[in-house]
């Protein structure tokens, strides 16, 4: 009995010491693809202005539909915000997932609001407002806690000066307990490793500039900085979110995952979180510690 009591006392003291540390718990798990086929079918049914737009949509439907499978059902206000909308995700948020109010944003002069519509077979099925502003500089034109869910999909890598501004503003306009869905390329992916080892290209998933004489050259910002999974988690948590899941998936077509996976394993490197596409699901929790300028992201802080 004295020995048991001694062991118990040691364990209790060890637990008390550990409670003072922010222990990183493994959080990666692959969520199910609930309603994927239904969502993909609706997105595919939306009318497009021309063949180029249709081809672009077809390429991105797997990512768009997969992202939308992660969106929780509306529980409170039914208000949801999509940052940097291309009007691919916004319509199914209402028409399939049941959100009552869908709002979009896009880069442009602060205060301007566009009204967008989407048709299926020539019949209007969706209408929403898109607010224009600079996502990493301007105050967002919404009240505190206005939205229960916010999507920031394939936009974080385009930030030029202050990506944390976007995270903090999204946190501000989200209700406590609300959900953030953030997707972005993974610069530590199988493909990135392959490109470095082969010297076959830039490790970023996409590193090209827009054509300088194109119509969108002044508003389309290229991938400025892609992130590793640990960097993405640190950035999101620095803004006061609690990350509930951060996982990656391989993008079909690159054909690098098998041989790179084998190479990493043979040389003692982790193969976890190596897919080209990162998905982060986080929750706003009031009172969490924040870091406005994380050292890994800003120089001179």
N, C-alpha and C positions, 0 to 999 in steps of 0.2 A: 504493500500500500504506500509506504513512503516514496518508493521509486516512482509509482504511478503519479503521486501528487507532484513530485519534482518535475517529471516530464510534462505534466499539465501546466505547471507554472512557467516552464521554459517556452511552451507553445503559445501561451497567453501573452508573454512578454514579446515574443517574436511577432505575433499578430499586431500588437500595439505599435511596434516599430514600423512594420510594413504599412500600417494605415496612414502614416505620415507621407508616404510616397505615392506619386501618381503612377500606379502600375499599369503598363500597357497590356490590355487583354487582347487576345486574338479575336478579330471581329470579322474576318473574311468568311463569307458564306454566299453561295450562289442562290439568289431568290428564284422561285418558280416563275415561269413565263405565262402567268395567268392572263387569259383573254388576248394573247398575242395574235392569234389568227383573226379574231374579230377586229382588233385595232388595225392590223395591217390591211385587212380588206377595206375598211372605211377610208384609210389614208389613200389607198390605191384608187378608190372610187372618186376622189376629189378631182374636179376639172382643173386642167393646167393650161396656161396661155399658149404654149407652143411645145414642140417636140423636145427642145433642149431642156425646158423645165420638167417635162415628163421623165426624161432620161435621168436628170439629176435626182428627182424624187425616187425613182426606182432604185438607184444606187444606195440611197440613204434610208429606205424603208426599214431594213433590218435593225438599224440603230434607233430610228425614231420609234418603231413599235416596241422594241425592247425597253427603251427608256420609259415609255408610257405604262408598261407593265409594273413599273416600280412606284407609280403615283398612287398614294393611298386614296381610298374613297372619301368624298367630302363628309365632314363630321360636324362642323360648326357653322361658319359663315358661308361656306360654299364659294368663297372667293379665291382665285388662283392667278398667279402672275407668271408669265413666261418671258424671260429676259432674251433679247435679241431674236425675236420671233421671225421665222420665215413663213409662217402660216401653214406649217406642216403639222405641228403638235397642237396648236391652239384649238382647232375645230374638234378633234376627238376628245379633248379635255371636257368639253360640254356635251357633245353629241353621243359619245360612248361612255365616258366616265362619270358624267352627271354633275359637273360643277355648274353652279348657277351663274357666276360672273367670271368671265375669263378676260384678263387684261394682258396686252402685249407691250413690249418696249423695243426700241430700235435706236441706233445712233442718229443724232440729228440735233437741230437747234432746240434748246430747252423751251418748253411751253407749247410747242406745236403738237397737235394730236391728229393722227390719221384714222380714218374709219375704213376697216377692211371687211370684205365679204368673201365667202367661199360658196361655190355651187357644186352640186352633184347632178350630172345630166342636165345642166342648164338651170336647175332650180336652186335658189338660195337656201342653204341649210345652216349657215353660221354667219354671224356678224359680231365684230368687236372693235374696241378702240385700241390704238397703238400709240403710246406716248413716246415722243422723241426727246432724248437727252444724252449726255455723255455719262456712261455708266460708272466711270472711275473718277469723275470730277464733280458732277452736279448732285445737289440734293434730290432724292427721288420724290416725285410729286404725289406721295401717298401718306396717309396718316400712320402713326405708330400702330403696329399690330393689326393692320388692315387685312392681310391675306393669311389664310391658313396653310397654303402651300405655295412654294416658289420653285420654279425651274430655271436653272442656268446651264443650258446644254450647248457645248462646243462654243463657249464664249470666253471662259476664263483664260485660255491660252492666247487670246487676242488683246489682252490688256497691255497698254504701253507704259504707263507711269505708276499707277497705284491700284493694283488688283485688290488690295485689302479694303479699299473704299467700297468696292462693290459688295464684298462679303458683309461688311458692317452695315451698309444700307439695307441689304436684303434682310439681315437680322432685325433691323429696326422696324421694317414694315411688316414683319411676320408676327403673328400672335404667339404667345408662349405655348409651347407644345406643338407648334407647327412644324412642317416638314420641308427641308431643302433637298432637292434632287439636283446634283451637279455632275455633269459628265465632261470629260476632257481626255485628250490622248495621253498615253503613258510613255514617257521618254526612257523608261527602263524596260521596255517591252522586249520580247523575243526579236521583233523586227529591228529595233534600235541596236541591240547587241550584234545582230547579223550584219547590219550596215557598217558598224564600226570595225568588226573583225575583217570583213571583206573589203573595207574601204570603198564600198559601192554606193554610198550616198550619205546624206545627213541623217543623224540618229533621230531627229524629229520626224514624226509621222508625216507632217506636211511642212515644207520650209520654203515654198515659192512665194514670190511677190505677185500681186495682181498686175495684169497687163496695164502699163501706164496710160495707154490710150483707150482703155475700155470704159464703158459707161459707169461701172461701179468702182473705178480705181481710186476715187477720192473718199469713198465711204467704207470700202472693204479693206479691213486691216488684216495683214497676214498673221500667221502664228508667230507671236513675238517670243514666247517662252512656254515650252511644254514642261510638265512636272513629273516627278517620281511619285509613287504612291505615298511614301512617308512625307514628302513635301506637301502634297495635297491635304493629307490629314492634318498636318500641323497648321496650315493656313486656315482651314475650316474651323478647327478647334480654337485657334487664336482669336477668331471673331465671335466666340461665345457659343458655338454650336457643340452638340454632343454627337459624334459620329457613331451611328448604329451599325453601319455596314459600309465597307469599301472593298469592292471586288473588281476584277478585270475579266474581259473576255477576248479571245483571239478573233481578229477580223479575218474571215475567210478570204483566200485568194493570194495571200502573200507567201505561203508555203515555207515559212522559216521556223515555225514553232517546234517541229519534231527534232531537227538536227541541232538547233540551238539548245533546246531542252536537254538533249543528251549530252552536249558539250558542257553545259553548266553543271549538270549532275556529276559528270566524271571529274570535274575540277573543284567540286565542293561548294558550289554556289547555289543559292536558293533559286528554285523555279516558281515560287509563289508570286502572285501578282505580276505576271509577265505578259498578260494579254495586251494587245495594242489599245484597247478601249477601256477607260476607267469609269466606274460608276460609284458615286458617293451618295449615301443617304444619311442625312443628319437631322437632328431635332433641336429646336430652340429651347434652351433651358435658362430661365432667368437666374441671375446671380453668379453665373460661371465667370471665371477669370478670363480676361481678354488681353491680347497683346496687339497693339495697333500696328506696330512695325516689326514683324518677326525678323530676327537676325539673318536667317537663311535667305530672305527675300529682298532686304533693303541694305544698302551699303551705308556705313557710318552711323548706325543706330546703336 
